[in-house]
């Protein structure tokens, strides 16, 4: 490893250790003094983001596709600090049209938003930031203008209509040869073997001709029909990063309530315990945190003196609701809430004007009709969700699974366990209470600790309720016999129950489980549909009115993998290829090209 890379790796490790220490200092009443804490916070590198969008002017019924690049201000490389970024579209009044939480992998992430017909025409701002960046100035948070035209609404107050005498020259009026060969442009020019293609013809991008310029890095690529409407002129990544001069982050005296901690290990959540009787304790309570679903999540946290608790989620989970339970205590004495610090005041945002004249009517109508046709055939061209490899709560190899359909079913779980599940015993404590115990590897209950019992990922503390539950509702029972520790809690084994009907239809209240709380979950990764005419007879029969003929989300390219292909659509006109990204050495890259489809 060369000296420069070693220095960057050392700085990264040091930063993570420092940030972890400061999290403990802020939220666990450490003796670290205020001034010393502020000094150490300023040692953590600042971050900044850039978002590559597929366009800057949209019609309702279209998708905003975006790729995120988050960089470390010290190393100038893609960050390894924050693991989550936030993307938000807001209107002039500061109202959020959408807000996404996007997981970052090596400082990059992707997402999309389908613009519904309820969205008014007007000018909007797309913002992107990490939680750590919210300690900085509003000007240093990434923001670009987005214009939206809604041809389906009569109310067009968000549009500045101009007369034909003041008509705006459309960007598509620029001659093709000027775009493809203009040496004054700051962006690199993507080479093509030709610049005129037929409809439904294959186009191959061979980026290897850039040689060392792009050898290795993270890039996103958009190919779409060039706008026939005036669009906001947003900076490409190289120009944006060159002009960025972020201020120092500021930290107030009330740091515990105002500090935005970097999300180092994944999504950081904060909750609070609310006692119904003010005399009941709220400190040092053990909180079971369950996110049920096909890919569940479970952990245990502990409250501080204010009744607040914190937890990180680094792995994939499928649910969008969380269940909080106080362990070894009466849950009826408490309620729970999520802590969400408000975003800064957006009054200082400046919006560009959306201007349209009557000469653009036909272009809007034609594009709108194409969108309607494409959306009506979406089921034949669907995107798909990419499920990452989910890290199970426990190792698969340690489980013994009982599929209840493989056995004669008894009425209740109690009878089923007694007859079939030989690794589990039921101990009667008194007339009205029984508990589940898991045998150790010497087939004895060699620990007084109880097992962790979950149904669809939700912890069950009332074993009686589960034992009396109808087995007809249960698909499987899995048993683990190891002793293990989760947070401050020791368990002798685990019993993992999976219901037949799934989360939405199972009656959890009969099992003593508190109400579910909805929370702000991260986006799932998508694989976008890619049109091909090589083999599919069905594709050849369908209309193809795509204006966006390729969106390649942020992807790591290597020196041997700098090419891709796509197919043109049935829509004639000038198309524009825009590539943006960051090389492995931290250099921002922007490349463009245009071609004609006849």
N, C-alpha and C positions, 0 to 999 in steps of 0.2 A: 504493500500500500504506500503511495507516495505521500510526501509530507503534507500537501494541501488537503488530500482526502482524509488523512489521519486527523488533522486539525479539525475538520468539519465533523467527523464522527465523534471526536472527543467533546466538541461543543454541543452536539446533539445529546449525548449521554448526560453531560453536566446539566444541560437545560432541563431535561426530564426529571432528574433527581431534585434540582432546585425547585421546580414547579410543584412536585409532589410534597416536598417539605413545606412549602408555603401554603398549600391547601390545608395541611395539618395545622399549621400555625394559625390560620384564619379561623377555621371551623372547629378547633378543639381546645380553644382557650390556652394556647401555648404562651410561654413567658417571653417570647420574642417581642422586643419593643416595637412601638409603632414606627418610629423612624427607621429602624433596622429592617422592618418588614417592607416598608416602601422602597428602601434602597435595593433590597433583593428582588422585589417585583420588577424593578426597572432593569435588572440584569437579564430577565427573560426576553428573548428576542421578540420584536414586534412582528406582526404578520400583515400581509395584504393579499387581496384576491383579484382575479380577473375572470370574467365570464364571457365565453364565446357563445353567442346566440346564433341561431340559423337565419335570423332576419331582425330588422328593427321596426318593420311595419307589418301588421297582421290584420286579417279579417277574422271576425268571429267564425268559429267552425274550423280554425286552423290550430296547429300545435306550435307552441314555443318550445323548441329544443335548446338545451343549454349544457355546456361543459364548464366545469369549475377548475381553476388553477389557483392554488393557495401557496404562497411563497414565504420563506423565512427572510426577514429583513437583514439579518447578519450574513447568512451564507449565500443569499440570492438564489437558493435552490428551492425546489418544491419542499414544503414543510413536512417534518415528521412530528410536529408538536400537536396541533389540533387534529382530531379525528372526525370532526363534524363541522359542516358549514351550513349556513342558512341563506336561502334565496327567497326574496319577497318582491311582489309586484304591488305598488301602491299608487293610488290616484292623487289628484291635486289636494284633496282634503285629508290625506294621510290614511285613508281607508285601505286595508289590505285586501287585494283581489285574491291572492293566494300566498301562502307561506309554506315553504318546504324545508324539511330537515334532511340534509344529504350527508351520508357517510363518506369520508374521505379515505382514499387508499393511495398512499404515497403522495399525498397532497392534491389529489385530483378526485373529481366526482361528476356525476351526470344526473340529469332529470328532464322532465318535460311537463307541460301544462296544456290541456285542451281548453281553448277559450270558448266559453259557452255564449249562447246568444243573449244572455241576460247582461253581458258586459257592455256598457255604453261606449259609443265612440269617444275618443279623446286621447290625451297625452298622459302617459304613465311613467313611473320610474321603476327600473329593476335594480334591486339592491342585493348585495352579497357580502356576507361577513361571517367571521367565526365568533364564538362567545368571547374569546380573548380580545378580539378587535373592538368590542363594544366599550372597552376602556379608553379608546382613542377618540379622535375628533370625527364628527360626522363627515367632513370633507374627505377623510381617508378611507371611508367605507365605499366599496365599489358601487357605482351608480351610473346607469345609462338610460337614455330616453327610449321608450317603447311607444309607438303609436298604434292604436287599434281603431279599425273602421267597422262599425256594425251596420250593414245595409238593411237589416231587418227591423230596425226601430225608427219610428217617426221622429223621435226626439234626437236631434243632432246638435245639441248645445255645446258639445265638446269639440266641435269642428269650427275652424275659421274658414268660412266660404269666401272665396275671392272671385272677382269678375274675370271674364275671359280675356279682357285687356291686360290683366296682370297674371296671365297664365304661367304656371311654373313649367320649366323644361324638364321633361321626364328623364331620369338617368338612362333609360333604355335607348334614348335618341343618340347616345355617343356611338360613333362607328366602331364596329367590332375590331378592326385591325388596330385602332388606336388603343383599345383596352388591352389587347393581348401582347402588344409590343412596345408599350410606352416605357422608355428607360427612366423617366423621372419619378416613377412610383417608388415608394420606399419598400414596398413588399417585393418579395421574390416572385418570379414568374414561373408558374408550373408548366413544364413542357408537355405538349400533346403532339401526337404524330399527324394530326390534322385538326382543323378547326370548324368543320362542317360535318354534321351527322344526320342520318335519317331518323325517323321516329322508330322507337323500340330497338335502337342499335346499341350494341355493347361499346362502352367507353372504358379504356384502361388507363389508369394513372400510374405512371412509373416514376416514382419520386427518387429513385436511386441516382438519377442524373445530378442531384444536388451534391453528391459525393459526401465530403466531410461536413458540409454545412448542417445537415440534419441527421447525421449518423447516430442514431439512438436518441430517444426522447419520448415525450408524451404529446400527442397531437390530436386535434379534432378537425373534422372536415365537413363542410356544408356545400352541397351542390343544389342550386335552385334557380328557377326562372328569375331573371333580373326584374326588379320592380318597375312597373309602369306608373308608379305613384311616387311622389317625393317622400324620402325617408330620412330619419335622423342620421346624421353623419357621426357615428360613434367610432372612437379610436380603436385601431387594431392593437393587439397585445404588446407589440414592441414599442409603439409610440406611447401607449398608456403607461407602461412601466417606466419608460425613460422620463416621463413628466411627473412621476409620483414622488412627492417629498413628504412622507408621513411625519406628523408631530409626535412628540413623546406622549406616552399614555399618562393620564392623570388619575390619581387615586385620592379619594376624599378621606377626611378623618373618620367618617362613619363607614369604615372599609368593609366590615362584616356584611352590611346590608347593601353596599353599592358595588363591590368588586365582582367582576365577571371572571371566574376561574377558567383557564384553558381546559378543554375537554381532551385530556391526554390519553385516556384508556378507552374511549368510546363515548356514548351518550351519557351525560351527567344529569341525573334527576335529583330534585330536592323535594322532600315531603315534610309534613308537620302533623303532630298529634294534637288533637283538641279535646281536652277533658270536659266531660259534661258536668262534673263536680270539680270546682276549682281546688279542692283539697286533695284530689287524687294526684299522685306523682306523675311527672312527664319525663324525668331524667332517667337515663340508663335503661329504658324500655327496649326489649328486643323485638324488632319488627320483621315479620315474615313478608316478603315481597314476591308476589306471584304474577306472572303474565301468562295466562293460559292460551292454549292454541295447539295446532299441530306441531309447532316447534316452540315449546314453552321455555320460560325463563324463571329461575327461582334463586333468591339469595336472602340473606338476613343482614339487617343493619341495626344500629343502636342509636337511640336519641341522645341529643346533647341536653344541656340544662334548660334550653328553650323549647324542648320537645321537637326539634328539627332532626331530620335524618337524611342521609345521602347515599346514593348508589350509582355505580357505573355499569353500563351494559356494552360490552365489547363484541359479543357474539350475535348471530342472527336470531331473531325471534319473529313470530308471525302475528301475534295478537296486537290489538290496539286498546286494550283495557287492562288495568292493573288492580290487584286485590291486596290491600294492606291488612295484616292481622298482628295483634300483639300476642306474642308467645307467652305461655304460662300465666296468662291473666285474663280477666273478663273483658272481651271486646265491646260489650254493651256499654262500658263506662267511657268509651272514647269514640271520636270520629276522626277522619283523616282529610287532609287536603294536599294539593300540589302547590309548591312555591314556584312562581314564575316572575322573574324580575322584568319590569316593563322596558320596552325598547325606548330609545331616546326620542326626544321631540323632533318631528320631521318638518316643522314649519319652515326650516331654512332650505329645503329642497327647491330647486329651480327647474321648471318644466318648459320644454320647447312647445311651440304651437303646432297643432295638426292643421295643415292647410290643404284644402281641396277645391278644385274648380269644376265647372260643369263638363269640361272636356274629358274628365276622368271617369265619367259615368259608365261608359261602355267597358272600360278596363275593369272597373269594380264589379259590374254585372257578370262579365265573362269569368272572372276569377271566382266569384261567389257560386256560380253554377258548377264550375269544376269541383269546388270544395264539397258541394252537396252530393255530386255523383260519387266522388271518392269516399265520402263518409257512409254513403248507402251501401258500398261494397266492402266496408271495413272488415266484416266477418270473414271475407275471403282473403284478406291481407292483414291478419292480426299481428300485433306485437306480442311478445311473450315475456313472462317474468322469469328472471334468472335467480333461482334460489341458491344462495351460497351454501357451501357445506356447513351444516349446522353442528356446532360443538355441543354434544349432549351434556345434560347435567351430570350424567354418570357415564362411564365407559360402557359401550355396548357389550364388550366381552365379559363383563361381570354380571350381566343380567340373566335371570332364568324366567322365561316367559310362559304364561299359561293362557292359551286362547280358549275362552269359555265355550265357544261353539264346538270345540273338540271333545267336550264332556257333556254328560247328562246334566242339564241345568237344574239347580235347586232354586228355591224362591228368593233367598237372600244371599248377600255376600258372606254372612256368618257361616251358613251351611256349606257354601262353596269352599271357603277357606278350610274349614274343618275336614272336608272330604278329600280335597285335591291338592291344596297348596301346602306341601309338606315342610317347606322352609319357614312357615309362619305358624305361630301358636297364639291362641286367644287366652288372656289371663283375666279372670273375673276379680275385680277389686272389691265390689260390694254388689248388693242386689240390683242396683241400677247402673252400674258402671263396669265396662270391660275395656281392656286395652289390647292393642296388637303388639306382639313382639316378634322379632326376627331372630332365628337361631344363628349362632356363630358357627364357625367352620368345624367345631367339635360337636355340632348338633346339640349344643346346650345354650341356654340363654345366659351367656357368660358376661352380661353387662346389664346394669340397671337402667341404662339409657334406652329410651324408646326409639323406634324407627321414625324416619321421615316418611309421612304418608301423603301422597299427592294424587289428585284426580284431575286429569287434563292439565297438569302443571300447577294446580291450586292446592295449597297445603290444607290438610284436614287435621284439626286438633281434636274434634269430637269423634273418637273412634267408634263409639256406639252408633252414631248416626250412619256412618259408612257401613258398619256390619249389618245393620238392619235395612240397608238400601237394596232395592230389587235388582237381582243379578241380570234380569232381562235387559237392563239398560247398559250393561257393561260389556265391552268388547274383549278386554284382556287385563291381566294382572301380571306385573313384572316385579321380581323380587331381587334385591341385592343384599348380600349377607356381610359385606365389609363394614367396619366401623369407620366413620369419617366425620369431618368437622366442616361446617359451613358458618363462616363468621364466628360469632361467639358460642355457637351451639354444637354439642356433640350428639351424634346419632349412631345407634346400633342398627345398621342396615337401612333399607328403604323399601317401601311398597308403592309402586307406581301403577295407578289405575287409569285405564283409558275408557271413556264412555263410548257407546255406540252412536248416539245422536250428535255428539259434538257439542261445542261450547254454547251455541245459540239455543239449543233445545233442552239441555240438561237442567234439571231443577236443583240448582246448587243451594238455594235457601234452605232446603230440607236437610242439608248437610252442615248447617251452621256457618256457612260462608257469608261474610259481609257483602255489602253492595260493591259492584265493580265501579271503577273510576276511569273515565276516558282520559288518555294522555296523548301528547304530541309525539308521534312515532316517526321514524325516519322512512324515507322513500325506499321502495324495493327496486332492485336493479332490473332494467329491461333489456331485452334483445329486440331491436327494431326490425320490422319486416323489411326484407331486401328483395325488390322485384327482380325476377330472372325470367328470361325467355328461352333458356337452353332446352328444357325438357317438358315443362308443364303445359299440357294442352289446355287446361282450365284457364291459366293465365293469359293465353293467347285469345281466348274468347271474351275476356272481361275488358271493359273500357279502362283506359289508363289516362287519367287526367291529372297526374301528379305535377304540381309546381315544384315541390321539394322532391327531387329524384334521388338524393342520398343525404343521410345524416349519419356520420361516423362519430359516435361519442368518443370522449377522451380515451385514448388507447396508447399503450406503450409500444412503440415501434422500435425495431432493432435495425442495424445496418443491412441485414439480409431480408428485411420484411418491409420494404418501403414501396409497396404497390398494392393497389386494390382496383376493383372494377365496379361498374354499375350500368344500368340500362336507361336510355332516354325514354320519354313518355310520348303520348299522342299530342302533347301541347307544343306547338312550334314557337320559336322565338330565340332570344339570346339568353344563355344560361351562364351563371357565374360560379366558379369554384373558389372557395375560400378555405385555406388551411391556416390554423393557428396552433401554437403550442410552445413548449419549453424543451430545449435540448437537455441532455444528461449533464451538461456543464453549466446549465442555468441561463443559457442564451435564449431570449424570446424570439420566436420565428413567426413571420406572417408571409403567406404566399397566396397568389391569386391567379386566376386565368378565366377567360371567357371563351365560349364556343356557340355555334349556331345549330339549332335543330330545325330541319325543313320538313 
